[in-house]
Amino acid sequence: MTTEPALEDARGLKCPLPVLRMEKRLAALPAGAELVVLATDPIAKVDIPLYCIQQGHACVSSSVDGSLRFEITKRGAGAAA
């Protein structure tokens, strides 16, 4: 059984709000959980992947219908940041 990833809709929000909302949402998720973040702020294209690299989360980004889409997998509890 697979579970749907959590969704954080940050479309229409300007920097730094998409990253802050993503960070808060990730903190509430268990290790290995998936989070999809939608954003329209072009700065998010840089900020969100950079945050994920710094924190050790996997991040795949794409563009869908004028929105940025980030598929994030929260790092495991034993993974180094």
PDB file of N, CA, C and O in Angstrom, chain B, residues numbered from 101:
ATOM      1  N   MET B 101       0.850  -1.182   0.000  1.00  0.00           N
ATOM      2  CA  MET B 101       0.000   0.000   0.000  1.00  0.00           C
ATOM      3  C   MET B 101       0.896   1.247   0.000  1.00  0.00           C
ATOM      4  O   MET B 101       1.779   1.377   0.848  1.00  0.00           O
ATOM      5  N   THR B 102       0.672   2.145  -0.934  1.00  0.00           N
ATOM      6  CA  THR B 102       1.434   3.391  -0.981  1.00  0.00           C
ATOM      7  C   THR B 102       0.562   4.533  -0.480  1.00  0.00           C
ATOM      8  O   THR B 102      -0.658   4.520  -0.646  1.00  0.00           O
ATOM      9  N   THR B 103       1.192   5.503   0.124  1.00  0.00           N
ATOM     10  CA  THR B 103       0.460   6.666   0.598  1.00  0.00           C
ATOM     11  C   THR B 103       0.754   7.840  -0.310  1.00  0.00           C
ATOM     12  O   THR B 103       1.840   7.943  -0.881  1.00  0.00           O
ATOM     13  N   GLU B 104      -0.197   8.705  -0.438  1.00  0.00           N
ATOM     14  CA  GLU B 104      -0.025   9.912  -1.239  1.00  0.00           C
ATOM     15  C   GLU B 104       0.959  10.843  -0.534  1.00  0.00           C
ATOM     16  O   GLU B 104       0.949  10.945   0.693  1.00  0.00           O
ATOM     17  N   PRO B 105       1.805  11.519  -1.305  1.00  0.00           N
ATOM     18  CA  PRO B 105       2.707  12.485  -0.664  1.00  0.00           C
ATOM     19  C   PRO B 105       1.920  13.664  -0.098  1.00  0.00           C
ATOM     20  O   PRO B 105       0.851  14.009  -0.602  1.00  0.00           O
ATOM     21  N   ALA B 106       2.453  14.267   0.938  1.00  0.00           N
ATOM     22  CA  ALA B 106       1.856  15.479   1.492  1.00  0.00           C
ATOM     23  C   ALA B 106       2.008  16.584   0.449  1.00  0.00           C
ATOM     24  O   ALA B 106       2.921  16.537  -0.375  1.00  0.00           O
ATOM     25  N   LEU B 107       1.127  17.569   0.482  1.00  0.00           N
ATOM     26  CA  LEU B 107       1.157  18.663  -0.490  1.00  0.00           C
ATOM     27  C   LEU B 107       1.219  19.999   0.232  1.00  0.00           C
ATOM     28  O   LEU B 107       0.436  20.261   1.145  1.00  0.00           O
ATOM     29  N   GLU B 108       2.153  20.837  -0.185  1.00  0.00           N
ATOM     30  CA  GLU B 108       2.242  22.216   0.314  1.00  0.00           C
ATOM     31  C   GLU B 108       2.081  23.134  -0.887  1.00  0.00           C
ATOM     32  O   GLU B 108       2.953  23.193  -1.753  1.00  0.00           O
ATOM     33  N   ASP B 109       0.974  23.842  -0.938  1.00  0.00           N
ATOM     34  CA  ASP B 109       0.690  24.752  -2.054  1.00  0.00           C
ATOM     35  C   ASP B 109       1.159  26.153  -1.679  1.00  0.00           C
ATOM     36  O   ASP B 109       0.490  26.861  -0.926  1.00  0.00           O
ATOM     37  N   ALA B 110       2.314  26.544  -2.211  1.00  0.00           N
ATOM     38  CA  ALA B 110       2.884  27.859  -1.913  1.00  0.00           C
ATOM     39  C   ALA B 110       2.786  28.776  -3.134  1.00  0.00           C
ATOM     40  O   ALA B 110       3.513  29.765  -3.229  1.00  0.00           O
ATOM     41  N   ARG B 111       1.894  28.451  -4.059  1.00  0.00           N
ATOM     42  CA  ARG B 111       1.721  29.291  -5.242  1.00  0.00           C
ATOM     43  C   ARG B 111       1.209  30.665  -4.827  1.00  0.00           C
ATOM     44  O   ARG B 111       0.319  30.787  -3.985  1.00  0.00           O
ATOM     45  N   GLY B 112       1.786  31.689  -5.431  1.00  0.00           N
ATOM     46  CA  GLY B 112       1.393  33.058  -5.126  1.00  0.00           C
ATOM     47  C   GLY B 112       2.169  33.681  -3.978  1.00  0.00           C
ATOM     48  O   GLY B 112       2.050  34.881  -3.732  1.00  0.00           O
ATOM     49  N   LEU B 113       2.954  32.890  -3.280  1.00  0.00           N
ATOM     50  CA  LEU B 113       3.744  33.410  -2.162  1.00  0.00           C
ATOM     51  C   LEU B 113       5.134  33.799  -2.650  1.00  0.00           C
ATOM     52  O   LEU B 113       5.701  33.142  -3.523  1.00  0.00           O
ATOM     53  N   LYS B 114       5.671  34.857  -2.090  1.00  0.00           N
ATOM     54  CA  LYS B 114       7.001  35.343  -2.452  1.00  0.00           C
ATOM     55  C   LYS B 114       8.038  34.877  -1.437  1.00  0.00           C
ATOM     56  O   LYS B 114       7.713  34.552  -0.295  1.00  0.00           O
ATOM     57  N   CYS B 115       9.292  34.852  -1.878  1.00  0.00           N
ATOM     58  CA  CYS B 115      10.436  34.497  -1.051  1.00  0.00           C
ATOM     59  C   CYS B 115      10.422  35.347   0.228  1.00  0.00           C
ATOM     60  O   CYS B 115      10.216  36.558   0.153  1.00  0.00           O
ATOM     61  N   PRO B 116      10.630  34.754   1.357  1.00  0.00           N
ATOM     62  CA  PRO B 116      11.070  33.395   1.666  1.00  0.00           C
ATOM     63  C   PRO B 116       9.931  32.451   2.054  1.00  0.00           C
ATOM     64  O   PRO B 116      10.196  31.347   2.529  1.00  0.00           O
ATOM     65  N   LEU B 117       8.681  32.851   1.867  1.00  0.00           N
ATOM     66  CA  LEU B 117       7.554  32.060   2.370  1.00  0.00           C
ATOM     67  C   LEU B 117       7.476  30.630   1.823  1.00  0.00           C
ATOM     68  O   LEU B 117       7.179  29.725   2.603  1.00  0.00           O
ATOM     69  N   PRO B 118       7.723  30.368   0.533  1.00  0.00           N
ATOM     70  CA  PRO B 118       7.662  28.969   0.090  1.00  0.00           C
ATOM     71  C   PRO B 118       8.638  28.063   0.854  1.00  0.00           C
ATOM     72  O   PRO B 118       8.282  26.945   1.226  1.00  0.00           O
ATOM     73  N   VAL B 119       9.853  28.536   1.084  1.00  0.00           N
ATOM     74  CA  VAL B 119      10.847  27.731   1.812  1.00  0.00           C
ATOM     75  C   VAL B 119      10.443  27.580   3.277  1.00  0.00           C
ATOM     76  O   VAL B 119      10.571  26.496   3.846  1.00  0.00           O
ATOM     77  N   LEU B 120       9.967  28.636   3.879  1.00  0.00           N
ATOM     78  CA  LEU B 120       9.567  28.560   5.288  1.00  0.00           C
ATOM     79  C   LEU B 120       8.399  27.604   5.487  1.00  0.00           C
ATOM     80  O   LEU B 120       8.379  26.832   6.446  1.00  0.00           O
ATOM     81  N   ARG B 121       7.430  27.655   4.584  1.00  0.00           N
ATOM     82  CA  ARG B 121       6.282  26.734   4.696  1.00  0.00           C
ATOM     83  C   ARG B 121       6.712  25.299   4.457  1.00  0.00           C
ATOM     84  O   ARG B 121       6.237  24.386   5.133  1.00  0.00           O
ATOM     85  N   MET B 122       7.626  25.088   3.484  1.00  0.00           N
ATOM     86  CA  MET B 122       8.148  23.751   3.228  1.00  0.00           C
ATOM     87  C   MET B 122       8.898  23.224   4.450  1.00  0.00           C
ATOM     88  O   MET B 122       8.717  22.072   4.845  1.00  0.00           O
ATOM     89  N   GLU B 123       9.738  24.070   5.045  1.00  0.00           N
ATOM     90  CA  GLU B 123      10.521  23.680   6.209  1.00  0.00           C
ATOM     91  C   GLU B 123       9.609  23.264   7.365  1.00  0.00           C
ATOM     92  O   GLU B 123       9.851  22.244   8.011  1.00  0.00           O
ATOM     93  N   LYS B 124       8.586  24.032   7.621  1.00  0.00           N
ATOM     94  CA  LYS B 124       7.642  23.726   8.704  1.00  0.00           C
ATOM     95  C   LYS B 124       6.911  22.407   8.428  1.00  0.00           C
ATOM     96  O   LYS B 124       6.729  21.586   9.327  1.00  0.00           O
ATOM     97  N   ARG B 125       6.506  22.222   7.196  1.00  0.00           N
ATOM     98  CA  ARG B 125       5.786  20.999   6.829  1.00  0.00           C
ATOM     99  C   ARG B 125       6.692  19.777   6.942  1.00  0.00           C
ATOM    100  O   ARG B 125       6.271  18.736   7.448  1.00  0.00           O
ATOM    101  N   LEU B 126       7.945  19.901   6.469  1.00  0.00           N
ATOM    102  CA  LEU B 126       8.883  18.783   6.566  1.00  0.00           C
ATOM    103  C   LEU B 126       9.160  18.405   8.016  1.00  0.00           C
ATOM    104  O   LEU B 126       9.307  17.223   8.329  1.00  0.00           O
ATOM    105  N   ALA B 127       9.232  19.384   8.894  1.00  0.00           N
ATOM    106  CA  ALA B 127       9.505  19.119  10.307  1.00  0.00           C
ATOM    107  C   ALA B 127       8.428  18.232  10.933  1.00  0.00           C
ATOM    108  O   ALA B 127       8.701  17.484  11.872  1.00  0.00           O
ATOM    109  N   ALA B 128       7.212  18.319  10.410  1.00  0.00           N
ATOM    110  CA  ALA B 128       6.102  17.548  10.966  1.00  0.00           C
ATOM    111  C   ALA B 128       5.991  16.148  10.353  1.00  0.00           C
ATOM    112  O   ALA B 128       5.187  15.337  10.813  1.00  0.00           O
ATOM    113  N   LEU B 129       6.788  15.858   9.324  1.00  0.00           N
ATOM    114  CA  LEU B 129       6.711  14.572   8.635  1.00  0.00           C
ATOM    115  C   LEU B 129       7.789  13.619   9.154  1.00  0.00           C
ATOM    116  O   LEU B 129       8.853  14.057   9.591  1.00  0.00           O
ATOM    117  N   PRO B 130       7.511  12.319   9.103  1.00  0.00           N
ATOM    118  CA  PRO B 130       8.527  11.346   9.523  1.00  0.00           C
ATOM    119  C   PRO B 130       9.614  11.186   8.462  1.00  0.00           C
ATOM    120  O   PRO B 130       9.416  11.545   7.302  1.00  0.00           O
ATOM    121  N   ALA B 131      10.740  10.655   8.859  1.00  0.00           N
ATOM    122  CA  ALA B 131      11.835  10.385   7.923  1.00  0.00           C
ATOM    123  C   ALA B 131      11.333   9.487   6.797  1.00  0.00           C
ATOM    124  O   ALA B 131      10.582   8.539   7.029  1.00  0.00           O
ATOM    125  N   GLY B 132      11.755   9.796   5.590  1.00  0.00           N
ATOM    126  CA  GLY B 132      11.358   9.014   4.420  1.00  0.00           C
ATOM    127  C   GLY B 132      10.047   9.453   3.787  1.00  0.00           C
ATOM    128  O   GLY B 132       9.683   8.964   2.718  1.00  0.00           O
ATOM    129  N   ALA B 133       9.336  10.368   4.435  1.00  0.00           N
ATOM    130  CA  ALA B 133       8.055  10.845   3.900  1.00  0.00           C
ATOM    131  C   ALA B 133       8.292  11.709   2.661  1.00  0.00           C
ATOM    132  O   ALA B 133       9.364  12.287   2.482  1.00  0.00           O
ATOM    133  N   GLU B 134       7.284  11.780   1.826  1.00  0.00           N
ATOM    134  CA  GLU B 134       7.359  12.581   0.611  1.00  0.00           C
ATOM    135  C   GLU B 134       6.481  13.810   0.734  1.00  0.00           C
ATOM    136  O   GLU B 134       5.377  13.757   1.275  1.00  0.00           O
ATOM    137  N   LEU B 135       6.994  14.911   0.225  1.00  0.00           N
ATOM    138  CA  LEU B 135       6.272  16.180   0.223  1.00  0.00           C
ATOM    139  C   LEU B 135       6.365  16.785  -1.169  1.00  0.00           C
ATOM    140  O   LEU B 135       7.450  16.866  -1.745  1.00  0.00           O
ATOM    141  N   VAL B 136       5.241  17.204  -1.704  1.00  0.00           N
ATOM    142  CA  VAL B 136       5.215  17.924  -2.982  1.00  0.00           C
ATOM    143  C   VAL B 136       4.950  19.388  -2.662  1.00  0.00           C
ATOM    144  O   VAL B 136       3.980  19.715  -1.978  1.00  0.00           O
ATOM    145  N   VAL B 137       5.808  20.260  -3.155  1.00  0.00           N
ATOM    146  CA  VAL B 137       5.657  21.700  -2.959  1.00  0.00           C
ATOM    147  C   VAL B 137       5.391  22.325  -4.318  1.00  0.00           C
ATOM    148  O   VAL B 137       6.127  22.087  -5.275  1.00  0.00           O
ATOM    149  N   LEU B 138       4.331  23.129  -4.399  1.00  0.00           N
ATOM    150  CA  LEU B 138       4.012  23.888  -5.603  1.00  0.00           C
ATOM    151  C   LEU B 138       4.327  25.349  -5.325  1.00  0.00           C
ATOM    152  O   LEU B 138       3.967  25.872  -4.271  1.00  0.00           O
ATOM    153  N   ALA B 139       4.995  26.009  -6.257  1.00  0.00           N
ATOM    154  CA  ALA B 139       5.366  27.408  -6.066  1.00  0.00           C
ATOM    155  C   ALA B 139       5.354  28.127  -7.409  1.00  0.00           C
ATOM    156  O   ALA B 139       5.524  27.508  -8.460  1.00  0.00           O
ATOM    157  N   THR B 140       5.150  29.440  -7.361  1.00  0.00           N
ATOM    158  CA  THR B 140       5.206  30.255  -8.573  1.00  0.00           C
ATOM    159  C   THR B 140       6.327  31.284  -8.515  1.00  0.00           C
ATOM    160  O   THR B 140       6.667  31.877  -9.539  1.00  0.00           O
ATOM    161  N   ASP B 141       6.902  31.507  -7.351  1.00  0.00           N
ATOM    162  CA  ASP B 141       7.995  32.467  -7.215  1.00  0.00           C
ATOM    163  C   ASP B 141       9.242  31.895  -7.891  1.00  0.00           C
ATOM    164  O   ASP B 141       9.702  30.819  -7.510  1.00  0.00           O
ATOM    165  N   PRO B 142       9.805  32.600  -8.894  1.00  0.00           N
ATOM    166  CA  PRO B 142      10.968  32.060  -9.598  1.00  0.00           C
ATOM    167  C   PRO B 142      12.180  31.817  -8.698  1.00  0.00           C
ATOM    168  O   PRO B 142      13.024  30.981  -9.023  1.00  0.00           O
ATOM    169  N   ILE B 143      12.281  32.516  -7.594  1.00  0.00           N
ATOM    170  CA  ILE B 143      13.401  32.324  -6.668  1.00  0.00           C
ATOM    171  C   ILE B 143      13.322  30.941  -6.006  1.00  0.00           C
ATOM    172  O   ILE B 143      14.345  30.394  -5.594  1.00  0.00           O
ATOM    173  N   ALA B 144      12.120  30.377  -5.904  1.00  0.00           N
ATOM    174  CA  ALA B 144      11.958  29.051  -5.310  1.00  0.00           C
ATOM    175  C   ALA B 144      12.727  27.999  -6.105  1.00  0.00           C
ATOM    176  O   ALA B 144      13.131  26.977  -5.549  1.00  0.00           O
ATOM    177  N   LYS B 145      12.930  28.236  -7.389  1.00  0.00           N
ATOM    178  CA  LYS B 145      13.668  27.290  -8.237  1.00  0.00           C
ATOM    179  C   LYS B 145      15.099  27.099  -7.730  1.00  0.00           C
ATOM    180  O   LYS B 145      15.699  26.043  -7.931  1.00  0.00           O
ATOM    181  N   VAL B 146      15.635  28.118  -7.076  1.00  0.00           N
ATOM    182  CA  VAL B 146      16.977  28.049  -6.490  1.00  0.00           C
ATOM    183  C   VAL B 146      16.895  27.696  -5.009  1.00  0.00           C
ATOM    184  O   VAL B 146      17.614  26.815  -4.536  1.00  0.00           O
ATOM    185  N   ASP B 147      16.018  28.384  -4.277  1.00  0.00           N
ATOM    186  CA  ASP B 147      15.970  28.262  -2.813  1.00  0.00           C
ATOM    187  C   ASP B 147      15.583  26.869  -2.320  1.00  0.00           C
ATOM    188  O   ASP B 147      16.217  26.340  -1.408  1.00  0.00           O
ATOM    189  N   ILE B 148      14.555  26.272  -2.910  1.00  0.00           N
ATOM    190  CA  ILE B 148      14.070  24.984  -2.400  1.00  0.00           C
ATOM    191  C   ILE B 148      15.095  23.867  -2.632  1.00  0.00           C
ATOM    192  O   ILE B 148      15.404  23.138  -1.689  1.00  0.00           O
ATOM    193  N   PRO B 149      15.638  23.702  -3.850  1.00  0.00           N
ATOM    194  CA  PRO B 149      16.672  22.663  -4.001  1.00  0.00           C
ATOM    195  C   PRO B 149      17.901  22.912  -3.122  1.00  0.00           C
ATOM    196  O   PRO B 149      18.480  21.963  -2.593  1.00  0.00           O
ATOM    197  N   LEU B 150      18.302  24.168  -2.962  1.00  0.00           N
ATOM    198  CA  LEU B 150      19.450  24.484  -2.113  1.00  0.00           C
ATOM    199  C   LEU B 150      19.182  24.083  -0.662  1.00  0.00           C
ATOM    200  O   LEU B 150      20.039  23.484  -0.014  1.00  0.00           O
ATOM    201  N   TYR B 151      17.998  24.413  -0.157  1.00  0.00           N
ATOM    202  CA  TYR B 151      17.628  24.020   1.208  1.00  0.00           C
ATOM    203  C   TYR B 151      17.695  22.496   1.344  1.00  0.00           C
ATOM    204  O   TYR B 151      18.220  21.976   2.329  1.00  0.00           O
ATOM    205  N   CYS B 152      17.161  21.788   0.350  1.00  0.00           N
ATOM    206  CA  CYS B 152      17.148  20.325   0.413  1.00  0.00           C
ATOM    207  C   CYS B 152      18.564  19.752   0.424  1.00  0.00           C
ATOM    208  O   CYS B 152      18.846  18.815   1.171  1.00  0.00           O
ATOM    209  N   ILE B 153      19.447  20.303  -0.389  1.00  0.00           N
ATOM    210  CA  ILE B 153      20.848  19.854  -0.396  1.00  0.00           C
ATOM    211  C   ILE B 153      21.473  20.073   0.974  1.00  0.00           C
ATOM    212  O   ILE B 153      22.143  19.188   1.508  1.00  0.00           O
ATOM    213  N   GLN B 154      21.254  21.252   1.539  1.00  0.00           N
ATOM    214  CA  GLN B 154      21.846  21.583   2.836  1.00  0.00           C
ATOM    215  C   GLN B 154      21.333  20.676   3.947  1.00  0.00           C
ATOM    216  O   GLN B 154      22.069  20.375   4.887  1.00  0.00           O
ATOM    217  N   GLN B 155      20.085  20.239   3.850  1.00  0.00           N
ATOM    218  CA  GLN B 155      19.476  19.426   4.907  1.00  0.00           C
ATOM    219  C   GLN B 155      19.539  17.928   4.618  1.00  0.00           C
ATOM    220  O   GLN B 155      19.171  17.119   5.469  1.00  0.00           O
ATOM    221  N   GLY B 156      20.003  17.550   3.427  1.00  0.00           N
ATOM    222  CA  GLY B 156      20.137  16.133   3.087  1.00  0.00           C
ATOM    223  C   GLY B 156      18.885  15.486   2.541  1.00  0.00           C
ATOM    224  O   GLY B 156      18.805  14.258   2.497  1.00  0.00           O
ATOM    225  N   HIS B 157      17.906  16.266   2.126  1.00  0.00           N
ATOM    226  CA  HIS B 157      16.678  15.726   1.543  1.00  0.00           C
ATOM    227  C   HIS B 157      16.859  15.548   0.038  1.00  0.00           C
ATOM    228  O   HIS B 157      17.586  16.311  -0.597  1.00  0.00           O
ATOM    229  N   ALA B 158      16.206  14.553  -0.524  1.00  0.00           N
ATOM    230  CA  ALA B 158      16.202  14.380  -1.974  1.00  0.00           C
ATOM    231  C   ALA B 158      15.159  15.329  -2.562  1.00  0.00           C
ATOM    232  O   ALA B 158      14.087  15.514  -1.985  1.00  0.00           O
ATOM    233  N   CYS B 159      15.475  15.931  -3.710  1.00  0.00           N
ATOM    234  CA  CYS B 159      14.557  16.883  -4.329  1.00  0.00           C
ATOM    235  C   CYS B 159      14.623  16.742  -5.847  1.00  0.00           C
ATOM    236  O   CYS B 159      15.699  16.781  -6.443  1.00  0.00           O
ATOM    237  N   VAL B 160      13.454  16.578  -6.456  1.00  0.00           N
ATOM    238  CA  VAL B 160      13.339  16.549  -7.910  1.00  0.00           C
ATOM    239  C   VAL B 160      12.390  17.677  -8.291  1.00  0.00           C
ATOM    240  O   VAL B 160      11.268  17.750  -7.789  1.00  0.00           O
ATOM    241  N   SER B 161      12.844  18.557  -9.180  1.00  0.00           N
ATOM    242  CA  SER B 161      12.006  19.695  -9.555  1.00  0.00           C
ATOM    243  C   SER B 161      11.559  19.584 -11.000  1.00  0.00           C
ATOM    244  O   SER B 161      12.239  18.991 -11.837  1.00  0.00           O
ATOM    245  N   SER B 162      10.399  20.169 -11.275  1.00  0.00           N
ATOM    246  CA  SER B 162       9.864  20.231 -12.625  1.00  0.00           C
ATOM    247  C   SER B 162       8.945  21.438 -12.715  1.00  0.00           C
ATOM    248  O   SER B 162       8.647  22.090 -11.714  1.00  0.00           O
ATOM    249  N   SER B 163       8.507  21.718 -13.918  1.00  0.00           N
ATOM    250  CA  SER B 163       7.582  22.828 -14.140  1.00  0.00           C
ATOM    251  C   SER B 163       6.312  22.260 -14.748  1.00  0.00           C
ATOM    252  O   SER B 163       6.358  21.527 -15.735  1.00  0.00           O
ATOM    253  N   VAL B 164       5.162  22.609 -14.144  1.00  0.00           N
ATOM    254  CA  VAL B 164       3.878  22.087 -14.594  1.00  0.00           C
ATOM    255  C   VAL B 164       2.876  23.234 -14.677  1.00  0.00           C
ATOM    256  O   VAL B 164       2.586  23.877 -13.668  1.00  0.00           O
ATOM    257  N   ASP B 165       2.353  23.491 -15.853  1.00  0.00           N
ATOM    258  CA  ASP B 165       1.314  24.513 -16.038  1.00  0.00           C
ATOM    259  C   ASP B 165       1.682  25.858 -15.417  1.00  0.00           C
ATOM    260  O   ASP B 165       0.841  26.490 -14.778  1.00  0.00           O
ATOM    261  N   GLY B 166       2.923  26.304 -15.595  1.00  0.00           N
ATOM    262  CA  GLY B 166       3.349  27.598 -15.089  1.00  0.00           C
ATOM    263  C   GLY B 166       3.730  27.614 -13.620  1.00  0.00           C
ATOM    264  O   GLY B 166       4.117  28.656 -13.090  1.00  0.00           O
ATOM    265  N   SER B 167       3.625  26.468 -12.957  1.00  0.00           N
ATOM    266  CA  SER B 167       4.023  26.370 -11.549  1.00  0.00           C
ATOM    267  C   SER B 167       5.267  25.504 -11.443  1.00  0.00           C
ATOM    268  O   SER B 167       5.486  24.603 -12.253  1.00  0.00           O
ATOM    269  N   LEU B 168       6.066  25.787 -10.444  1.00  0.00           N
ATOM    270  CA  LEU B 168       7.207  24.933 -10.128  1.00  0.00           C
ATOM    271  C   LEU B 168       6.708  23.830  -9.211  1.00  0.00           C
ATOM    272  O   LEU B 168       5.906  24.071  -8.309  1.00  0.00           O
ATOM    273  N   ARG B 169       7.188  22.622  -9.448  1.00  0.00           N
ATOM    274  CA  ARG B 169       6.794  21.463  -8.636  1.00  0.00           C
ATOM    275  C   ARG B 169       8.064  20.822  -8.093  1.00  0.00           C
ATOM    276  O   ARG B 169       8.984  20.507  -8.847  1.00  0.00           O
ATOM    277  N   PHE B 170       8.103  20.636  -6.787  1.00  0.00           N
ATOM    278  CA  PHE B 170       9.247  20.031  -6.122  1.00  0.00           C
ATOM    279  C   PHE B 170       8.774  18.780  -5.397  1.00  0.00           C
ATOM    280  O   PHE B 170       7.891  18.848  -4.542  1.00  0.00           O
ATOM    281  N   GLU B 171       9.362  17.639  -5.739  1.00  0.00           N
ATOM    282  CA  GLU B 171       9.049  16.383  -5.080  1.00  0.00           C
ATOM    283  C   GLU B 171      10.208  16.087  -4.129  1.00  0.00           C
ATOM    284  O   GLU B 171      11.321  15.785  -4.559  1.00  0.00           O
ATOM    285  N   ILE B 172       9.929  16.178  -2.844  1.00  0.00           N
ATOM    286  CA  ILE B 172      10.961  16.098  -1.804  1.00  0.00           C
ATOM    287  C   ILE B 172      10.748  14.839  -0.980  1.00  0.00           C
ATOM    288  O   ILE B 172       9.629  14.526  -0.573  1.00  0.00           O
ATOM    289  N   THR B 173      11.837  14.125  -0.740  1.00  0.00           N
ATOM    290  CA  THR B 173      11.812  12.980   0.163  1.00  0.00           C
ATOM    291  C   THR B 173      12.658  13.342   1.379  1.00  0.00           C
ATOM    292  O   THR B 173      13.854  13.609   1.261  1.00  0.00           O
ATOM    293  N   LYS B 174      12.027  13.346   2.535  1.00  0.00           N
ATOM    294  CA  LYS B 174      12.733  13.736   3.767  1.00  0.00           C
ATOM    295  C   LYS B 174      13.798  12.713   4.092  1.00  0.00           C
ATOM    296  O   LYS B 174      13.568  11.506   4.006  1.00  0.00           O
ATOM    297  N   ARG B 175      14.971  13.210   4.468  1.00  0.00           N
ATOM    298  CA  ARG B 175      16.083  12.302   4.756  1.00  0.00           C
ATOM    299  C   ARG B 175      15.734  11.390   5.928  1.00  0.00           C
ATOM    300  O   ARG B 175      14.923  11.722   6.793  1.00  0.00           O
ATOM    301  N   GLY B 176      16.382  10.229   5.918  1.00  0.00           N
ATOM    302  CA  GLY B 176      16.174   9.258   6.978  1.00  0.00           C
ATOM    303  C   GLY B 176      16.770   9.734   8.290  1.00  0.00           C
ATOM    304  O   GLY B 176      17.637  10.608   8.310  1.00  0.00           O
ATOM    305  N   ALA B 177      16.305   9.162   9.371  1.00  0.00           N
ATOM    306  CA  ALA B 177      16.745   9.569  10.713  1.00  0.00           C
ATOM    307  C   ALA B 177      18.244   9.364  10.903  1.00  0.00           C
ATOM    308  O   ALA B 177      18.877  10.121  11.638  1.00  0.00           O
ATOM    309  N   GLY B 178      18.825   8.353  10.253  1.00  0.00           N
ATOM    310  CA  GLY B 178      20.245   8.068  10.450  1.00  0.00           C
ATOM    311  C   GLY B 178      21.141   8.764   9.454  1.00  0.00           C
ATOM    312  O   GLY B 178      22.364   8.652   9.550  1.00  0.00           O
ATOM    313  N   ALA B 179      20.571   9.486   8.492  1.00  0.00           N
ATOM    314  CA  ALA B 179      21.369  10.142   7.447  1.00  0.00           C
ATOM    315  C   ALA B 179      22.029  11.405   7.989  1.00  0.00           C
ATOM    316  O   ALA B 179      21.447  12.129   8.797  1.00  0.00           O
ATOM    317  N   ALA B 180      23.214  11.650   7.545  1.00  0.00           N
ATOM    318  CA  ALA B 180      23.933  12.860   7.948  1.00  0.00           C
ATOM    319  C   ALA B 180      23.451  14.038   7.120  1.00  0.00           C
ATOM    320  O   ALA B 180      23.146  13.893   5.936  1.00  0.00           O
ATOM    321  N   ALA B 181      23.385  15.193   7.741  1.00  0.00           N
ATOM    322  CA  ALA B 181      22.924  16.389   7.028  1.00  0.00           C
ATOM    323  C   ALA B 181      24.031  16.978   6.206  1.00  0.00           C
ATOM    324  O   ALA B 181      23.831  17.991   5.535  1.00  0.00           O
TER     325      ALA B 181
END
